[in-house]
Structures are given as structure tokens and as C-alpha cells.
């Protein structure tokens, strides 16, 4: 893998502009577009109004979809938090980074995302972008793996998988609210703080290109509303917290309110026509969340574990009210960000994501590229309409036609032995490739 400093130096001199429509690319005569990524945590496919939810009111997320593209076949790379983030940040399957499971507070404080990996923040920095992350990191507890060492100019938030929304203690009872690479306690409800810092960042950087990453905690547990008491105790950590539909509803709707505030800040700054906002969830729902017609939830290989709500909005560039059934993944964002900004891609490293712009803006047809998942002992491959699920022994595979069986109820493997054979072959090759010479980090 190329040294990251070498990449940044080379990228600054040789930024690429291939693959993207000319009208969308930044060039030397126009200001480079701003990029905002808003990531929900454990938000289910059917937890949003524009995806069919009747339980929750999400007018701001719905408005984002009405003004842009709503994806119906978008997937997180992982079915839990840390793997999805590793893939999103690097454009690579998380298996290549060694982060295949949750980076836990008890067992993984010594490790994190390899500093030799190149994040999307580092991709755009050579072009003069100011970069910030406000919210959940979860790919490294130790300050050596802090976001400010991974391409982000500003970081305020927490590094663990979840914190008390008020006390900001992690599951072990340790303080976990940071400013840059130092602990820096702050009073406030986590969801509001993330939005507050995002709005402030937009206001202070409206005259320069920026990349803003807002990974929310909501609606991940502990299930707490704005006025609920702390649940985590110093030195003890997580205590039993009640799960009530009313609190879960509030958590989603407060996050939705935050999405609206971010959009308003962009509009008020006069930069909406030059700002892409991308919203999606890091995996399927847990607890009281809903995956709707999909089988499974968070932590599972089934569609409900990784098919997530996803929306892209860019006024004047993205057609309003568009729906896309393009099969896409979180790892596609880094190449797409590079294309939008005109940045160079990391060299001498395998990228698994693709630039989505030709398919979204030029209506090109996407070939049936295989997509892969690994969740604990289970593996899956998706190619076209077909999805094969098996385990690491590659025995007893099941096959589903998602175009007619979105709920993965009807195993048709026995009727398609040649297809099963072909998909198993691709899956075995992928699994061997992504695990070659990898140091396990979670």
C-alpha cells in the first residue's frame, strides 16, 4: 500500500477529473462543490416517511428525497457500525482494513483504522477542502487513531460505539466526548450537539469548499430523549435502559429536525446550488426499528441488516423526486466524492467502490457487478436479482430472487445448481482476496 503522505503529495499535483459529467465537476474557474454526508445509526429501511413509515414523522428527510434522489437498493457494507464506517471512509471492503466486527470499548482500545488507509477526507484535502467530523467515529478509541490523524481538520464527538446522550460516557463508564484528540466535556443532547456544530461549521466555511461528515448516534441505544435522565454511570457504564416506542420516535424525529437545520444553514449561506447532501444509515434497525418488508435486522446477513434508506440531494444538479433502483453501497461514496471534487483516487491500493455519477447523471446502465457481505460466520453475494447466502464453510447455500422475493423467504437453490456454483465460485474468490495479508483490528 502506498504511504499515505505520498498519496497526498501526489494527489495535490495530479488531481483527476475523469469519469464525471463535465457540468458536475469542479474546475479551476468555479468553486469546488461542498459535500455533506449525514449518517444515521441503526435507522431501519422503514423508519422514514418516504420509505413507508407511518410511525415516525420525518418531514425534513422526506423533503430531502423530494428534492433529490431516493435510493431503493442502497446497502451498507456492514451490518453493524464499525465495518460500515471503515468501508465508507476508505472505499474498500472493510475486510481489507481488518475491521470486520465492532471496535469495542473493552477489547479494542489499542487499535483502529490503519493510518496507512486513505479516507475520503484525505482524498479532497489536497484540493483545498476544509474537512470536519462531528459525531460518532467508532474506528479507533486511542488518540493515535483520532479523526484528526485521518484527514479531518476538525473533530468534535465520541469515538466509541455509543455514549449516554446526556452524560457522554461510553458503555464502560469512561468519558467519551472529544475536541480534536483531547477529551473535552460538553453539555447537551448528543443529537443536538452534532447538528449545532455542523451548522456552525457551515456558517464559518461558506466561502471555501468543505467536506462535512455528520455521523449521528441516533437512533442507536441508549434510548433517550431530550429530557430523559442519564443511563450510563461513571465507572459502571451501561445500566438497563427502558425501550419505549415514544422515546424511539423522539430520537428519530430530533435527528430529522437536525437534517432540516443543516439544509437551512446551507440555504442561508447561499451555497445550496453548490452543495451535495447525502443521507443514509449505517446498517439495518435494532430494537424497536423496522426493516419493513425485508428479512432480518442489524447484525444479520439478510436484506434487513444492510439495505438502508439513502438519499442524495443537489439542487440544480440532481433531478427532483427521482427514484433510483441502482444497487449501490457505502463504499461507492469515496470514488464518487473524488469524481465530484476532481480529486485523485488513492493509488497502489484496491478500491472496491465505484463512481456513481455516470449512472446517476448520464443514465448509463450499471453492469451486474457482484456485491459482497460478510457478517460474523455468514457470507453473501448479490449479482443482478440473485442473492446467495452461505457460511464460511461454503456449505448449504441458499439462493433468492430479490426481484420477486424481497423478503428472502423462498430458497430456490435446488432449482438453479449452475447459478449456485457460479456464485459460490465468485464468493470464494472474493473472500480469499479481501482477507489476504490482513491484520485483524476488530
N, C-alpha and C positions, 0 to 999 in steps of 0.2 A: 504494500500500500504506500502511495506517495506521502511523504511527510506533509502535514497539513500546512505548515508555513510555506513550503514550496508551492503548494496549490494556490494559496492566497497571493503569493508574489506573481505567479504565472497568470492567474486569473485577472489580476489588475491590469496586465498588459495585453491580454488576448481574449477579452470578453467576446463570447459568441452570440450571434443573433439568428442562427439557423432554425428552421422548423416552424416558426410562428408567423402568423399573418402580419404583413408589414404595418398595417394600421394599428396593431396592438402593441408593437414593440416600442420600447424606449429607444431614443436615439440622441445624438449629441445636440440636436436643436430643440428638443422637447424635454420637459421634466419627466423623469422616470416615474412609473406608476407606483403608488403606495400599495402595500399588501397587508391585509389584516386577516389573521387566522383565529377564529373563535372555536375552541374545542370544549364540548360538554363532556361530562364524566358519567358514564353509566346511563345515558339517556337512550331509552328504547325506541325502536323503529316507529312505534305507535304512540309515543309520548308527546307528539307535536301535532297541533291542529291541522296543518297542511298535509300531514300523513295519516289523518283519520281520527285523531284523538278527540273524544267527546268529554274526557275527564278534566283536561287542562286547557286553560286559555293562554295561547302563545301568539298574540296578535303581532308582535314585532318580528318573530321568526317567520310567521306566515307572510308578513309584508315583505320580508327579505326574499322569500320564494316567489311572491307575486311580481317582484321587480327583477327577478333573475331566473336562474335555472334550478329546478328541484330534481335531484338525482333519485331514481328509484332502485338502482342496483349498485350503490356505493358501499364499500366494505372497509372496515378497519383491518389492518394486517394482523392484529392480535385480537384475542377475545377477552383479554384483561389489560390493565393500564400500561405497565412499563413496556411490553413488547410493541404495542401500538405506537407509543411515543418514540421508541428507538427507530422504527421504520419510517415514521413521519418525518423525523428530523433529518434522516440520512438518505432517504430514497432507496433504501435497501431492505430486503427481508431481514427482520430482526434476528433471525438465526445467524446471519453473517456477523452481527455485532456481539453475539454471545448473550444477549438479553432475551431469553425465551420465556421467562416467567416474571413474576412480580419481584421487583427490587424491594426487599422487606426491611422494616426498621430494625428487626432483631438480628437477621442473618446476613445482611449485605451492606452494612455501613462502610465497609472498607473499599467498596468497588463502585463502578458506574460505567457510563458510556465511554468507551475508549477515546482518549483525547486525539487520537490519530484519525478518528472518523470526522467527516466534514458535514456540518449541519447546514440547513438552508439559510441560517443567519450568516454563516461564513461564506456561502456562495454569493450573497448580494453585497457584503461589506466592501469588497474591492471597488464597487461601482459608486461608493459614496453613501450608501444607505445607513441610516441610524436604525439600530435594532433594539427591541425590548421584549422582555417576557415578564408578564405579571400573572401569577397564579401558580399552578402545580407543575413541578419539574419531573420528579419521580424516575430519573435515570441516573441517580447518584446522590448519596447523602453527604459524603465527605466534601469539604470545601474545594478539594482538588478537582472535583468533577462539577463544580458550580457552573451555571449557565454563562457567567461572565468569562469563563475559560473555554466556552463552546460557541463564541461568536456573538453573544448578546452584550450590547453596551450597557443595558440596564436590566436589573432583575430585582423584583420585589415579590415575595410569595413564600411558598413552602416546598421542601424538597422530598417529603415523604409521600406515601400513597394517599393519606387523608389526615386532616387535622380537625380538632374541635373548631367549629365555625366561629366561636367567640373567644375561647381561651388560646387557640392556635398551638395546642400541644399535639404531638403525634401519638400514635397508638401505645407507645411505651411511656408516655407522660413527659417527654422531653420537649422543650421549647422548639418550635419549628416555624419561625417567621423571619425571613431574611431580607436584608437590603444589600445587594451585591453579594459578597461572600462572607458577610458577617451577620450574626443573629441581631435582629433589630425589632423588638416587640412593637406592635401597633394595635390600637384599639379599633374594633369594628367587626362587622359581619363579613366573613370571607368573600362571599359573592359580591357584596357592595364594594369592598376594598379593591378587588380585581378590576371592576368597572371604573371606579374612581381613578385609579392610576392609569388605566387605559385612556380615559377622557383627557386627563391632564397631559399625557404624553402626546396625544393628537394635537391639542391646543398649542403645545410648545414646539412641535415639529412640523407644523402645517406648511412651512416654507421650504422644506427639504424632503427628499424621498425617504420613506421609512418602511420598515417591516415590523409589525406589531403582532405578537403571539400571545393570545389570551386563553390559556388552558384553565377552565373553571374547575372547581371542586364539585359543584352541583350537577346532578342530584345524588352524588355518592354519599354513603353514610359517613359520619353520624347524621341521622335525620333530625335536623334542627332548623327552626325558623328564626326570623329576626329577633323575636322576643323570648325564645326558649333559653333555659339556663345552660351553662356548660355541662358537657357529658364526660369529658376526659379530665382526669385528676393528675396533678403534678406527681411524678414518680410512680404513678399507678397506670396511667393511660386510660384505655377504653373501659368504660363500665357499660352495663346493659342499657341500651337506649331504646325507647319505645318507637315502634314504626306505626305511624298513623297516616292514612290517606290524605288528611288535611295538611300535615306538615310536608309530605312529599309534593303535594300540589303547590304549596307556597314556594318550595325550593325551586321548582321548575319555573314558576311564574316570576320570581325575583330575578332569575337568570335571564328570562325573556325580557324583562324590564331593562336589564343591563344591555342586551343586544340593541334595544331601541335607543338607549343613551349613547352607545357607541356610534350608531348611524347618525344620530342628531349632531354629535360632535363633528363628524366628518362633513355633514351638510353645513353646519355653522362655520366651519373652517374654509368653506368654499372649495373643497377638494373632492367632492363626491364623484365627479366625472373622471377623476384620475386615481380612483381607489377601488381595488378589488377586495371584497369581503367574502371569505369562505368560512362556512359554518358546518361542523359535523360532530359526531360523537365518537368517543374513543373505543367503544365496544357496545354490546347489547345491554339490556337492562338487568338490574339486580333488584332484589326486594320487591317493592310494590310496582315497579315499572312494567311496561308491556311491550312485547315484540309483535303484537297484533297477530297476523296470520302465520307468522314464522315460528318454526320449531326451535325450542331452546332459548337460553338466556346467556348472560355474561358467563364466561369461563367454559363455554361449550363450542364444539366444532360446527354445530348446526347453524343455519342462517340467522337465527335469533341472537347468536353470540357475536356476529360480526357484520351483518347487513345493517346499516345505520342511516338515520336521516342525514342528508348532506345538501347544502345549498351554496351556490355561487352567485354573487350579485356585483355587477359593474355597470352603472348607468351609462347608456350610450354605446356600450360595447357588447353587452350581453342582452339578447332579446328578452323582453319581459314575458313572464308567465310561461316560460319554456319548461318542458319536462324531458329529461334525458334518461333513457334506459341503458346508457353506456356502462358496461361493467368496469368499475374503477376502484382504486384502492388508495389508502392514505399515502403510501409510498410514491404515488404519482405526483404528489404536490411539489417535491423538490425539483424535478425536471420541468414542471410547469412554471414554477416560480422563476427558474433560470431563464426560460423562454420569454416570459412576460417582461423581465427586467433587462434582458440582453446579457445575462451573466454566463460565464464559462461553467461547464459542468466539471465536477471532480474527475481527474484523470487517473489512470492506473488503478482503478477500483471498479468492481462490478456494481452497476446501478440496476435495480430491478424495476423501478418506476418508469413511466413513460410521460412525455409531454402530451397533455390532453388537448392543447389548443387546436391542432388540426382537426380533431374530431368534434370539438365543440363549436368552433367558429367557421370552419370550412366544410363542415358536414361530410368529412371523409369517413369511410367505413372502417371500423376497427376490426382487424382480423381476430379470430378466436384464440387470442393468446391465453395460455393456461395461467390460472391464478392458484396460489397455494396457501394453505394454512397448516399450522402445527399447534395443537393445544394439548399440553401435557403428553399423554401417550397416544393421542389421536392425530391423524393426518387427513387432509382433504385436498382434492384437486378439482377445479372448475374449468371446463373447456366448453365454450358455447353454452348450450342449455343444460349440459350434463354435469353433475357433481358426484364424485366418488368419495366415499368416506371409508377409512380403514384405520388400523393402528400401526405401530412401528414394526410389527412383525409382518405387515402387509398381507395378513390373512383375513378371511371372511369379509371381503369388501362389500359395501352396499352402494347402489347406484340410483340416482334420482334425476328425473327430468324436471328441472325447475320451471320450465315454461308451462307445464301442465300440473305440476305438483310442488308448488312453492312451499308447502308445509312439510316436505320431505317425509311423506307417510308411506309411499308405495315404492318399495325396493324392487327395481327392475333388472338387477344384476344378472339373474339367471337367463333373462331373455336377450342379453347383449354381451356374450362372452368375449367377442373380439374387441369391443369398445372397452370393456373392463381391463382386458390385457394391455391395450394401448395406454390407457390412463394410468394403470399401475406402473408401467414402464417409465412414463414421464415423471410420476411421483417419486419413484425410487431414485431416478437420476437427480432430480431436484434436491431431495433430502440428503443425498451424499454430497452434492455440490455445496449447499449452504452450510454444512457442518464440517467442511474440510478445514483443518488447521485453525479452529476457532477456540478461543479461551472462554469458558463459561463464566458469565458475570451475574447471573441471577438464578 
